[in-house]
Amino acid sequence: MSTVIGLLNYGVSGNIFSVQKALERAGATVKTVKTKKDFKSFDKIVLPGVGSFRDAMDNLGDLKSELVDQIHERPTLGICLGMQILSKVGYEFGETWGLDLIDAEVKKIEVKCKVPHLGWGKLSLVKESPLLTGITNEDNFYFMHSYEVVNYTDVIALTNYCDHNFVSVIQKNDLYGVQFHPEKSREAGIVILNNFISLP
């Protein structure tokens, strides 16, 4: 029996269709979550997202408290913006409170190169994590972001852009986040999703 993923659709998930297809390719059954009543029988949660921190939190609305409760109960993966909103606060278009599930802030990337950061990057492992099983420092992942998660306690991997190391993978207990887009990262991305699906 395949793992059932609750894929959150909260109005800024421009990548939700491609994430769904990638999860299915990795072996999961996917159910979309839009309202509180959709929080039924699923094993894990995935938070996709393309857009701004403020829009994401505004669109969650009264779903926020239920989402936090659900995340506390089962493994969860945040992708790109979905990882960023796990933080305490973000500063895109002004200060906005996040889900406050990791002790982190989301700030604009300060580099001398072009922002947004668009393109491929490698992971530099800081700690071991089941999410990265089978991943090496030769694997490439696709990034598309202008903001970064600033966190010092839950960092699993860093990625370098323009001589700047930013947090690219986090883990806090059963809560995971990736700044890259696994659904756009070819076979390496499918390995990441399969690792998440395979978590107990």
MIFI-401817 format. One record per atom (N, C-alpha, C, O): z, x, y. Coordinates in steps of 0.05 Angstrom, whole numbers, padded with zeros to 5 digits, always signed. Example, Ala and Ser with C-alpha at 12.3 -4.5 7.8 and 13.67 -1.06 7.14 Angstrom:
BEGIN
+00156+00264-00114/+00156+00246-00090/+00156+00264-00066/+00169+00285-00066/+00142+00257-00045/+00143+00273-00021/+00157+00258+00001/+00161+00268+00023/
END
This chain:
BEGIN
+00000+00017-00024/+00000+00000+00000/+00000+00018+00025/+00017+00036+00027/-00019+00013+00044/-00021+00030+00067/+00000+00024+00088/+00011+00002+00089/+00006+00044+00104/+00025+00041+00126/+00013+00023+00147/-00011+00025+00154/+00030+00005+00158/+00021-00014+00179/+00030-00003+00206/+00054+00001+00210/+00011+00002+00223/+00017+00012+00250/+00016-00010+00270/-00004-00025+00271/+00036-00013+00287/+00035-00031+00310/+00024-00016+00334/+00038+00002+00345/+00000-00022+00342/-00014-00008+00363/-00011-00024+00389/-00021-00046+00392/+00003-00012+00408/+00011-00027+00432/-00013-00029+00451/-00026-00009+00458/-00020-00053+00460/-00040-00058+00480/-00026-00068+00505/-00019-00092+00506/-00023-00051+00525/-00008-00058+00549/-00025-00055+00574/-00014-00049+00596/-00051-00059+00572/-00068-00062+00595/-00078-00036+00606/-00096-00036+00624/-00069-00013+00597/-00080+00013+00606/-00090+00029+00582/-00094+00053+00584/-00095+00015+00560/-00103+00028+00535/-00133+00029+00533/-00144+00017+00514/-00146+00043+00551/-00175+00044+00550/-00185+00057+00525/-00209+00054+00518/-00168+00071+00511/-00176+00085+00486/-00167+00070+00461/-00167+00081+00440/-00158+00045+00465/-00145+00032+00442/-00164+00027+00418/-00155+00030+00395/-00189+00021+00424/-00208+00017+00401/-00213+00043+00386/-00213+00042+00361/-00216+00065+00400/-00221+00090+00386/-00196+00100+00372/-00198+00112+00350/-00172+00094+00383/-00147+00101+00369/-00144+00085+00344/-00137+00095+00323/-00151+00059+00345/-00149+00042+00322/-00168+00052+00300/-00159+00054+00276/-00192+00059+00307/-00211+00069+00287/-00202+00095+00274/-00205+00099+00250/-00190+00113+00291/-00181+00138+00281/-00157+00134+00262/-00155+00147+00241/-00139+00116+00269/-00116+00110+00251/-00126+00098+00225/-00115+00105+00204/-00145+00081+00226/-00156+00069+00201/-00169+00091+00184/-00167+00091+00160/-00183+00109+00198/-00196+00131+00183/-00175+00149+00170/-00180+00160+00148/-00152+00151+00183/-00130+00167+00172/-00115+00153+00150/-00097+00165+00138/-00121+00127+00146/-00109+00113+00123/-00090+00091+00130/-00077+00080+00111/-00087+00083+00155/-00068+00062+00163/-00081+00035+00165/-00106+00032+00169/-00065+00014+00163/-00072-00013+00171/-00061-00017+00199/-00038-00011+00204/-00078-00027+00217/-00070-00029+00245/-00068-00058+00255/-00086-00074+00250/-00046-00064+00268/-00042-00090+00281/-00036-00086+00310/-00020-00069+00317/-00049-00101+00327/-00046-00098+00356/-00021-00113+00366/-00015-00135+00357/-00006-00100+00383/+00018-00111+00395/+00013-00117+00425/+00008-00098+00440/+00014-00142+00433/+00010-00149+00461/+00034-00164+00473/+00040-00161+00497/+00048-00179+00456/+00071-00195+00465/+00095-00190+00447/+00093-00178+00426/+00118-00200+00456/+00143-00197+00440/+00140-00208+00412/+00150-00197+00393/+00125-00230+00409/+00123-00243+00383/+00106-00227+00364/+00106-00231+00339/+00091-00207+00375/+00075-00190+00358/+00092-00168+00344/+00082-00155+00325/+00116-00164+00352/+00134-00145+00340/+00145-00157+00314/+00167-00166+00312/+00128-00156+00293/+00135-00167+00268/+00138-00145+00247/+00154-00127+00250/+00123-00147+00226/+00126-00128+00204/+00105-00105+00206/+00082-00108+00198/+00115-00084+00217/+00099-00059+00216/+00118-00036+00213/+00142-00038+00218/+00107-00014+00203/+00123+00009+00196/+00128+00029+00218/+00149+00041+00220/+00108+00032+00235/+00109+00052+00257/+00095+00041+00282/+00080+00021+00280/+00100+00054+00304/+00089+00045+00330/+00072+00068+00341/+00080+00091+00340/+00049+00061+00353/+00033+00080+00368/+00028+00069+00396/+00020+00046+00399/+00034+00086+00416/+00030+00079+00444/+00006+00095+00454/+00009+00119+00461/-00018+00083+00456/-00041+00097+00468/-00039+00095+00498/-00020+00084+00509/-00059+00104+00512/-00059+00100+00540/-00077+00119+00556/-00076+00143+00552/-00093+00107+00574/-00109+00122+00593/-00105+00109+00620/-00111+00085+00622/-00095+00123+00640/-00090+00110+00666/-00066+00122+00679/-00058+00145+00673/-00053+00107+00697/-00031+00118+00713/-00004+00109+00701/-00002+00087+00689/+00016+00125+00706/+00043+00120+00697/+00053+00094+00709/+00065+00077+00695/+00049+00090+00735/+00058+00066+00748/+00046+00041+00737/+00060+00021+00732/+00019+00041+00733/+00006+00018+00722/+00016+00011+00694/+00020-00012+00686/+00021+00033+00678/+00031+00029+00651/+00057+00014+00651/+00061-00005+00636/+00076+00023+00668/+00102+00011+00668/+00102-00017+00680/+00116-00035+00671/+00085-00021+00700/+00082-00048+00712/+00071-00067+00691/+00080-00090+00689/+00051-00058+00675/+00039-00076+00656/+00057-00082+00632/+00054-00103+00620/+00076-00064+00626/+00095-00070+00605/+00112-00093+00611/+00119-00110+00594/+00121-00096+00637/+00136-00119+00646/+00160-00124+00628/+00176-00106+00622/+00163-00149+00620/+00187-00157+00604/+00184-00148+00575/+00202-00153+00559/+00162-00135+00568/+00159-00124+00541/+00175-00098+00538/+00180-00089+00515/+00183-00087+00560/+00196-00060+00560/+00221-00059+00543/+00223-00041+00526/+00240-00077+00547/+00265-00076+00532/+00261-00080+00502/+00274-00066+00486/+00243-00098+00495/+00238-00102+00466/+00224-00078+00454/+00230-00070+00431/+00206-00065+00470/+00193-00041+00460/+00213-00019+00455/+00211-00006+00434/+00231-00015+00473/+00252+00006+00470/+00268+00001+00445/+00274+00019+00429/+00276-00024+00441/+00291-00031+00416/+00275-00025+00391/+00286-00014+00372/+00250-00032+00391/+00233-00027+00368/+00229+00003+00363/+00229+00012+00340/+00226+00019+00384/+00222+00048+00381/+00247+00060+00369/+00245+00079+00354/+00270+00050+00375/+00295+00061+00364/+00297+00056+00333/+00312+00069+00319/+00281+00037+00324/+00283+00029+00296/+00262+00041+00277/+00266+00040+00253/+00241+00054+00288/+00220+00064+00271/+00205+00087+00284/+00206+00090+00308/+00192+00104+00268/+00177+00126+00279/+00156+00116+00300/+00143+00096+00295/+00153+00131+00322/+00135+00123+00343/+00120+00148+00353/+00131+00169+00355/+00095+00144+00359/+00077+00165+00370/+00065+00156+00396/+00052+00135+00397/+00070+00171+00417/+00057+00166+00443/+00034+00185+00447/+00036+00209+00442/+00011+00174+00455/-00013+00190+00459/-00020+00191+00489/-00024+00171+00501/-00022+00215+00500/-00029+00220+00528/-00010+00205+00547/+00013+00211+00548/-00020+00184+00561/-00003+00168+00578/+00019+00155+00562/+00042+00151+00572/+00014+00149+00537/+00034+00137+00519/+00057+00156+00514/+00079+00148+00510/+00051+00182+00514/+00073+00202+00513/+00088+00204+00539/+00112+00206+00540/+00073+00203+00561/+00085+00207+00588/+00105+00185+00594/+00126+00191+00606/+00100+00160+00587/+00118+00138+00594/+00144+00139+00578/+00162+00123+00584/+00145+00156+00557/+00170+00159+00543/+00191+00173+00560/+00215+00173+00554/+00182+00185+00582/+00200+00201+00600/+00218+00184+00617/+00215+00159+00618/+00237+00197+00630/+00256+00183+00647/+00242+00173+00673/+00247+00150+00681/+00225+00189+00685/+00212+00182+00710/+00186+00196+00713/+00182+00218+00703/+00167+00183+00727/+00141+00194+00733/+00136+00193+00763/+00147+00176+00777/+00119+00210+00773/+00114+00212+00802/+00085+00207+00810/+00076+00216+00831/+00070+00194+00793/+00042+00187+00799/+00042+00162+00816/+00051+00140+00807/+00031+00163+00840/+00031+00141+00859/+00059+00133+00866/+00065+00109+00870/+00077+00152+00869/+00105+00146+00876/+00123+00147+00852/+00114+00147+00829/+00149+00147+00857/+00169+00149+00836/+00171+00123+00820/+00174+00102+00832/+00168+00126+00794/+00169+00102+00776/+00185+00109+00752/+00182+00130+00739/+00204+00091+00745/+00221+00095+00722/+00205+00090+00696/+00190+00071+00695/+00208+00107+00676/+00195+00104+00651/+00213+00091+00630/+00232+00077+00638/+00207+00095+00605/+00223+00083+00584/+00249+00098+00579/+00267+00088+00565/+00252+00122+00590/+00277+00137+00589/+00286+00143+00560/+00309+00141+00554/+00266+00150+00544/+00273+00157+00516/+00274+00187+00511/+00286+00196+00491/+00262+00202+00529/+00266+00232+00529/+00274+00240+00557/+00265+00228+00577/+00290+00262+00558/+00299+00272+00584/+00277+00289+00597/+00276+00313+00594/+00259+00275+00611/+00235+00289+00621/+00225+00275+00646/+00232+00252+00652/+00210+00290+00662/+00196+00280+00685/+00166+00284+00682/+00158+00303+00668/+00150+00267+00694/+00121+00270+00693/+00111+00277+00721/+00113+00261+00739/+00100+00301+00723/+00092+00312+00749/+00063+00321+00748/+00053+00328+00726/+00050+00323+00771/+00022+00332+00772/+00020+00361+00764/+00038+00377+00771/+00000+00368+00749/-00005+00396+00741/-00012+00412+00765/-00030+00406+00780/+00003+00433+00770/-00001+00451+00793/-00015+00477+00784/-00001+00495+00775/-00041+00478+00785/-00057+00501+00778/-00079+00506+00798/-00084+00489+00815/-00091+00529+00797/-00113+00536+00815/-00140+00527+00804/-00160+00529+00818/-00140+00517+00780/-00165+00507+00768/-00168+00477+00773/-00151+00464+00786/-00190+00467+00763/-00197+00439+00768/-00177+00420+00754/-00169+00424+00731/-00168+00400+00769/-00152+00378+00758/-00166+00352+00763/-00174+00347+00786/-00170+00334+00744/-00157+00334+00718/-00166+00356+00699/-00188+00367+00701/-00148+00362+00681/-00154+00381+00659/-00170+00366+00638/-00159+00348+00625/-00195+00373+00635/-00213+00360+00616/-00224+00381+00597/-00236+00401+00606/-00220+00378+00571/-00232+00396+00552/-00213+00403+00529/-00193+00390+00525/-00221+00424+00515/-00208+00431+00490/-00187+00453+00494/-00190+00470+00511/-00166+00451+00479/-00144+00470+00480/-00130+00473+00453/-00133+00456+00436/-00116+00495+00450/-00102+00501+00425/-00072+00497+00429/-00062+00495+00452/-00058+00495+00407/-00029+00491+00408/-00014+00517+00402/-00021+00531+00383/+00006+00523+00418/+00024+00545+00413/+00050+00534+00403/+00065+00521+00418/+00056+00538+00378/+00080+00525+00365/+00106+00537+00376/+00110+00561+00377/+00124+00519+00384/+00151+00527+00393/+00171+00521+00371/+00189+00538+00366/+00169+00499+00358/+00186+00491+00336/+00168+00478+00314/+00146+00469+00319/+00178+00478+00289/+00164+00465+00268/+00169+00435+00270/+00189+00425+00278/+00148+00420+00261/+00150+00391+00261/+00131+00380+00240/+00110+00391+00235/+00140+00359+00226/+00122+00347+00206/+00096+00336+00217/+00077+00333+00203/+00096+00331+00243/+00072+00321+00256/+00050+00342+00256/+00026+00335+00257/+00057+00368+00255/+00038+00389+00257/+00032+00403+00230/+00021+00425+00229/+00040+00390+00208/+00035+00402+00182/+00005+00406+00178/-00011+00388+00182/-00002+00431+00170/-00030+00437+00165/-00046+00445+00190/-00069+00452+00188/-00033+00444+00213/-00046+00452+00239/-00041+00482+00244/-00019+00492+00240/-00062+00496+00252/-00059+00525+00259/-00065+00529+00288/-00074+00511+00302/-00061+00554+00297/-00066+00560+00325/-00096+00564+00330/-00104+00570+00353/-00112+00559+00310/-00142+00559+00314/-00153+00531+00318/-00177+00529+00325/-00137+00511+00313/-00147+00484+00316/-00149+00476+00345/-00131+00483+00361/-00170+00461+00352/-00174+00453+00379/-00169+00423+00382/-00174+00407+00364/-00158+00416+00406/-00152+00388+00412/-00162+00381+00439/-00164+00398+00457/-00170+00355+00443/-00183+00347+00467/-00162+00336+00487/-00147+00318+00481/-00163+00347+00512/-00144+00338+00533/-00159+00325+00556/-00182+00332+00561/-00146+00306+00569/-00157+00292+00592/-00133+00282+00609/-00125+00259+00605/-00123+00298+00627/-00099+00290+00642/-00096+00306+00668/-00106+00328+00670/-00083+00293+00687/-00076+00306+00713/-00046+00311+00715/-00038+00326+00733/-00030+00298+00698/-00001+00300+00699/+00009+00312+00673/-00004+00310+00652/+00033+00324+00675/+00045+00336+00651/+00074+00327+00648/+00087+00320+00668/+00084+00328+00624/+00112+00322+00618/+00128+00347+00621/+00123+00367+00607/+00148+00347+00638/+00166+00370+00642/+00191+00364+00627/+00208+00348+00634/+00195+00379+00605/+00217+00375+00587/+00224+00402+00574/+00206+00418+00569/+00250+00406+00569/+00258+00433+00558/+00273+00431+00532/+00279+00452+00520/+00278+00407+00522/+00295+00404+00499/+00281+00394+00474/+00290+00398+00452/+00258+00381+00477/+00245+00367+00455/+00216+00378+00451/+00199+00364+00439/+00211+00402+00460/+00184+00414+00459/+00178+00425+00431/+00193+00440+00420/+00155+00416+00421/+00145+00426+00395/+00123+00445+00399/+00121+00465+00384/+00105+00440+00418/+00082+00458+00423/+00075+00458+00453/+00079+00438+00467/+00064+00480+00461/+00053+00484+00488/+00023+00489+00487/+00013+00498+00466/+00010+00484+00509/-00019+00490+00511/-00023+00504+00538/-00011+00496+00558/-00040+00523+00539/-00045+00538+00564/-00071+00528+00577/-00092+00525+00565/-00068+00523+00603/-00091+00516+00620/-00089+00532+00646/-00070+00528+00661/-00108+00549+00651/-00109+00564+00676/-00083+00579+00681/-00071+00578+00702/-00074+00594+00660/-00050+00610+00661/-00024+00594+00665/-00004+00604+00674/-00026+00569+00658/-00002+00551+00660/+00003+00538+00633/-00015+00526+00621/+00027+00542+00623/+00035+00529+00597/+00047+00502+00603/+00066+00499+00617/+00035+00481+00591/+00047+00454+00593/+00054+00444+00566/+00044+00453+00545/+00072+00424+00565/+00081+00412+00540/+00059+00395+00528/+00049+00376+00541/+00051+00401+00504/+00029+00386+00491/+00039+00370+00467/+00025+00351+00459/+00062+00376+00455/+00073+00361+00434/+00104+00360+00437/+00116+00380+00442/+00115+00336+00434/+00144+00333+00435/+00154+00319+00410/+00138+00305+00396/+00179+00323+00403/+00192+00307+00382/+00222+00305+00388/+00235+00325+00394/+00232+00281+00386/+00260+00275+00388/+00267+00256+00366/+00262+00232+00368/+00279+00267+00345/+00284+00251+00320/+00258+00239+00310/+00240+00254+00303/+00256+00213+00309/+00231+00200+00299/+00212+00192+00321/+00193+00177+00317/+00216+00203+00345/+00199+00198+00368/+00181+00222+00373/+00191+00244+00377/+00155+00217+00373/+00135+00239+00376/+00117+00233+00400/+00112+00210+00407/+00106+00254+00412/+00087+00250+00433/+00067+00273+00433/+00074+00296+00428/+00042+00267+00439/+00021+00287+00442/+00006+00282+00468/-00001+00260+00474/+00002+00304+00483/-00012+00301+00509/-00042+00299+00504/-00057+00288+00521/-00052+00310+00482/-00081+00308+00476/-00088+00282+00463/-00071+00265+00458/-00114+00278+00459/-00124+00254+00446/-00132+00260+00418/-00154+00271+00413/-00115+00253+00398/-00123+00259+00370/-00148+00244+00362/-00164+00253+00345/-00152+00220+00374/-00176+00204+00367/-00202+00217+00376/-00224+00209+00367/-00200+00237+00394/-00224+00251+00404/-00224+00280+00394/-00242+00296+00401/-00205+00287+00377/-00202+00315+00368/-00212+00321+00340/-00203+00339+00327/-00232+00305+00332/-00246+00310+00307/-00226+00312+00283/-00206+00297+00282/-00231+00330+00264/-00215+00330+00240/-00186+00338+00245/-00168+00328+00232/-00182+00356+00264/-00154+00364+00270/-00138+00340+00280/-00114+00337+00274/-00151+00322+00296/-00137+00298+00305/-00131+00279+00282/-00109+00267+00283/-00148+00277+00263/-00143+00260+00240/-00120+00271+00224/-00104+00255+00213/-00118+00297+00222/-00095+00310+00208/-00069+00302+00221/-00050+00294+00208/-00068+00303+00248/-00044+00295+00263/-00037+00265+00257/-00014+00259+00251/-00057+00248+00258/-00051+00219+00253/-00043+00215+00225/-00025+00198+00220/-00055+00229+00206/-00048+00226+00178/-00019+00235+00173/-00004+00223+00158/-00011+00257+00187/+00016+00267+00185/+00036+00246+00195/+00057+00241+00183/+00029+00233+00217/+00046+00212+00228/+00048+00188+00209/+00070+00178+00204/+00026+00180+00199/+00025+00157+00180/+00042+00163+00155/+00054+00146+00144/+00042+00189+00147/+00056+00197+00123/+00086+00201+00126/+00100+00206+00106/+00096+00200+00151/+00124+00203+00155/+00140+00182+00140/+00131+00159+00138/+00163+00189+00129/+00180+00169+00115/+00192+00149+00134/+00206+00130+00125/
END
